């Protein structure tokens, strides 16, 4: 009987590609965080905000 051929070896992940993927994910997370901060600065103060002291 003939033996089944061995499956092809799985290619090792490329270190450069992994690094680029991690960097891209970090950049996306950073951009989301910065956008959230910008929206919070632009939003009108909510009822929890303390009124400015007058006089």
N, C-alpha and C positions, 0 to 999 in steps of 0.2 A: 504494500500500500504506500501511496505517496503521502508525504507529510505536508501539512498546510504550511505555506510560506509564512515566515515570521512577519508580524506587522512592522511597517516601517518605523524606525525610531522617531519619537516625537521630537521636534526641534526644540532646542533649549531656548528659553526666552532671551531675546536680545537685551543686553544691559542698557544700551542706549535707548531702545524703544520703551523699556520700563521706566527709565528716568524721565523721558519726555512725557509719558502718560501721567506719571506722578506730578510733574511740573504743571501740566495742563489742568489736572484736577485741582491743584493748589491755587492756580490762578483763577479758575472759575469760582472757587469758594471765597477767595479774597474779593473778587469783583462783587459777588452777591452781598458780602458783608458791607463793603463800602457803599453799595447802592442803598442798602437798608439804613445805614447811618445817614446818608444824604436825605432820604425820604423822612427820617425822623427829625432832622433839622428843619426841613421845609414845612412839616406839618404844623398846624396851629396848636398851641398848647391845649391840652385836655383839661377836664375839670379837676384832675389831681394836681395840676400845676398851681403853685402858690401865686396869688396876685402880687403885683409889684407894690412895694410899700410907698405910699404917697405922703409927702410932707414931713 
